[in-house]
C-alpha cells in the first residue's frame, strides 16, 4: 500500500506530456519543403536571367536585316549567348552560328569557319538599340540596319 501512495505522490508532481495533434509534423515539413523549393527557384531565376545572361534583353529574339551586306537575312539572339544568322551567300542559304556576348556596347561573336574549322572573333558596335530597331557597325565601318519582324 505504501508503495502505491508514493507512486501517486510522484505522479502528482510530474507534468503530463503534451500530446501533439496528429499531422502537425507533416504540415511543418511541407511548409519547410515549399519554402526551400521557392528559395531554390528564385536563386536559379536570378542567376539564369540576370547574372549569367551575356545578352541584354532588348537584343534577344529575331531581327531582320533591312539594309546592309546581308539584306533580307535574319539574325536570332538567344538568352544563353547563342546567335544564329541566316544569310544569302552567293544565292545559297548560309547559316552562321556563334557564341556572343555584349561588352561596352559591342557585340563580340566567336564563330567557327565551316570550311577551315578555324575559330574567329568578330566585333560589331551597337550604334542604336531599342525595342524595334538595331543598327550595327562592323570593323570595316559597314552599317547593318535591322528591325523586328512584323
The 8 nearest C-alpha neighbors of each residue, nearest first, counted from 0:
[[1, 3, 2, 4, 5, 6, 7, 8],
 [0, 2, 3, 4, 5, 6, 7, 8],
 [1, 3, 5, 0, 4, 6, 7, 8],
 [2, 4, 6, 0, 1, 5, 7, 8],
 [3, 5, 7, 6, 1, 2, 8, 0],
 [6, 4, 8, 2, 7, 3, 9, 1],
 [5, 7, 9, 3, 4, 8, 10, 2],
 [6, 8, 4, 10, 9, 5, 3, 11],
 [9, 7, 5, 11, 10, 6, 4, 12],
 [8, 10, 6, 7, 11, 12, 5, 13],
 [9, 11, 7, 13, 8, 12, 6, 14],
 [12, 10, 8, 9, 13, 7, 14, 6],
 [13, 11, 10, 9, 14, 8, 7, 15],
 [14, 12, 10, 11, 15, 9, 16, 8],
 [15, 13, 16, 12, 11, 10, 17, 9],
 [14, 16, 17, 13, 10, 18, 11, 12],
 [17, 15, 14, 18, 13, 19, 10, 12],
 [18, 16, 15, 19, 14, 20, 13, 21],
 [17, 19, 20, 16, 21, 15, 23, 22],
 [20, 18, 21, 17, 23, 22, 24, 16],
 [19, 21, 23, 18, 22, 24, 17, 25],
 [20, 22, 23, 19, 24, 25, 18, 26],
 [21, 23, 25, 24, 26, 20, 19, 27],
 [24, 22, 26, 25, 21, 20, 27, 19],
 [25, 23, 27, 26, 22, 28, 21, 29],
 [24, 26, 22, 28, 23, 27, 29, 21],
 [27, 25, 29, 23, 28, 24, 30, 22],
 [26, 28, 30, 24, 29, 25, 31, 23],
 [29, 27, 31, 25, 26, 30, 32, 24],
 [28, 30, 26, 32, 27, 31, 25, 33],
 [31, 29, 27, 33, 32, 28, 26, 34],
 [30, 32, 28, 34, 29, 33, 27, 35],
 [33, 31, 29, 35, 34, 30, 28, 36],
 [34, 32, 36, 30, 35, 31, 37, 29],
 [35, 33, 31, 37, 32, 36, 30, 38],
 [34, 36, 38, 32, 37, 33, 39, 31],
 [35, 37, 33, 39, 34, 38, 32, 40],
 [36, 38, 34, 40, 39, 35, 41, 33],
 [39, 37, 35, 41, 36, 40, 42, 34],
 [40, 38, 36, 42, 37, 41, 35, 43],
 [41, 39, 43, 37, 42, 38, 44, 36],
 [42, 40, 38, 44, 39, 43, 37, 45],
 [41, 43, 45, 39, 40, 44, 38, 46],
 [42, 44, 40, 46, 41, 45, 47, 39],
 [45, 43, 47, 41, 42, 46, 48, 40],
 [46, 44, 42, 49, 43, 48, 47, 41],
 [45, 47, 50, 43, 44, 49, 51, 48],
 [48, 46, 44, 51, 45, 43, 49, 52],
 [47, 49, 45, 52, 46, 44, 50, 51],
 [50, 48, 45, 46, 52, 47, 51, 44],
 [49, 51, 46, 52, 48, 47, 45, 53],
 [52, 50, 47, 46, 49, 53, 48, 79],
 [51, 53, 54, 49, 48, 50, 47, 79],
 [54, 52, 100, 80, 51, 101, 55, 79],
 [53, 55, 52, 100, 101, 80, 56, 78],
 [56, 54, 57, 58, 53, 59, 52, 101],
 [55, 57, 59, 58, 54, 78, 60, 52],
 [58, 56, 55, 59, 130, 129, 128, 54],
 [57, 59, 56, 55, 60, 76, 54, 128],
 [60, 58, 76, 56, 77, 57, 78, 55],
 [59, 61, 76, 75, 77, 58, 62, 74],
 [60, 62, 75, 74, 147, 76, 63, 73],
 [61, 63, 147, 74, 146, 73, 145, 75],
 [62, 64, 73, 145, 146, 72, 147, 65],
 [63, 65, 145, 70, 71, 72, 66, 144],
 [66, 64, 70, 145, 144, 63, 71, 146],
 [67, 65, 144, 70, 143, 64, 145, 68],
 [66, 68, 143, 70, 69, 142, 144, 65],
 [67, 69, 70, 66, 143, 141, 142, 64],
 [70, 68, 67, 72, 86, 71, 87, 64],
 [69, 71, 64, 66, 65, 67, 72, 68],
 [72, 70, 64, 65, 69, 63, 73, 86],
 [73, 71, 86, 85, 64, 70, 69, 63],
 [72, 74, 63, 85, 62, 84, 64, 75],
 [73, 75, 84, 62, 83, 61, 85, 63],
 [74, 76, 61, 83, 60, 82, 62, 84],
 [77, 75, 82, 59, 60, 81, 61, 74],
 [76, 78, 81, 79, 59, 80, 82, 60],
 [77, 79, 80, 59, 54, 52, 76, 81],
 [78, 80, 77, 81, 52, 53, 54, 51],
 [81, 79, 99, 78, 98, 53, 77, 100],
 [80, 82, 98, 77, 79, 99, 97, 76],
 [81, 83, 76, 97, 75, 96, 98, 77],
 [84, 82, 96, 75, 95, 74, 97, 76],
 [83, 85, 74, 95, 73, 94, 86, 75],
 [86, 84, 94, 73, 72, 93, 74, 95],
 [87, 85, 72, 93, 69, 92, 84, 88],
 [86, 88, 92, 91, 90, 93, 89, 69],
 [89, 87, 91, 90, 93, 92, 86, 69],
 [90, 88, 91, 87, 92, 93, 86, 69],
 [89, 91, 88, 87, 92, 93, 86, 69],
 [92, 90, 88, 89, 87, 93, 86, 94],
 [93, 91, 87, 86, 88, 94, 85, 90],
 [92, 94, 86, 88, 85, 87, 91, 95],
 [93, 95, 85, 84, 86, 96, 92, 83],
 [96, 94, 84, 83, 93, 85, 97, 110],
 [95, 97, 83, 82, 84, 110, 94, 98],
 [98, 96, 110, 82, 109, 81, 108, 99],
 [97, 99, 81, 109, 80, 108, 82, 110],
 [100, 98, 108, 80, 107, 81, 97, 109],
 [99, 101, 53, 107, 54, 106, 80, 102],
 [100, 102, 106, 105, 54, 107, 53, 104],
 [103, 101, 105, 104, 100, 106, 107, 53],
 [102, 104, 105, 101, 106, 124, 125, 107],
 [103, 105, 125, 102, 124, 101, 106, 126],
 [106, 104, 124, 102, 101, 103, 125, 123],
 [107, 105, 101, 123, 122, 100, 108, 124],
 [106, 108, 122, 100, 99, 121, 101, 105],
 [109, 107, 99, 121, 120, 98, 97, 106],
 [108, 110, 120, 98, 97, 119, 99, 121],
 [111, 109, 97, 119, 118, 120, 108, 96],
 [110, 112, 118, 117, 116, 119, 113, 109],
 [111, 113, 116, 117, 114, 115, 118, 110],
 [112, 114, 116, 115, 111, 117, 95, 110],
 [115, 113, 112, 116, 117, 111, 118, 110],
 [114, 116, 117, 112, 113, 111, 118, 119],
 [115, 117, 112, 113, 111, 114, 118, 119],
 [118, 116, 112, 115, 111, 119, 113, 114],
 [119, 117, 111, 110, 112, 116, 109, 120],
 [120, 118, 110, 109, 111, 117, 121, 112],
 [119, 121, 109, 108, 110, 122, 107, 118],
 [120, 122, 108, 107, 109, 123, 119, 138],
 [121, 123, 107, 106, 108, 137, 105, 138],
 [124, 122, 137, 106, 136, 105, 135, 125],
 [123, 125, 105, 136, 135, 126, 104, 106],
 [124, 126, 135, 104, 105, 127, 134, 123],
 [127, 125, 134, 135, 124, 136, 128, 133],
 [128, 126, 134, 133, 125, 129, 132, 135],
 [129, 127, 133, 132, 134, 125, 126, 130],
 [128, 130, 132, 131, 57, 133, 127, 58],
 [129, 131, 57, 132, 128, 58, 147, 133],
 [130, 132, 147, 129, 146, 133, 128, 145],
 [133, 131, 146, 129, 128, 145, 130, 147],
 [132, 134, 128, 145, 127, 144, 146, 135],
 [135, 133, 144, 127, 126, 143, 125, 145],
 [136, 134, 125, 143, 124, 126, 142, 123],
 [135, 137, 142, 124, 123, 141, 140, 143],
 [138, 136, 123, 140, 139, 141, 124, 122],
 [137, 139, 140, 123, 122, 136, 141, 121],
 [138, 140, 137, 141, 136, 142, 123, 122],
 [141, 139, 137, 138, 136, 142, 123, 135],
 [142, 140, 136, 137, 139, 143, 67, 138],
 [143, 141, 136, 135, 67, 140, 144, 137],
 [142, 144, 67, 135, 134, 66, 136, 145],
 [145, 143, 134, 66, 65, 64, 133, 67],
 [144, 146, 64, 133, 63, 65, 132, 62],
 [147, 145, 132, 63, 62, 131, 133, 148],
 [146, 148, 62, 131, 63, 149, 61, 132],
 [147, 149, 63, 146, 62, 61, 131, 73],
 [148, 147, 146, 131, 63, 62, 61, 132]]
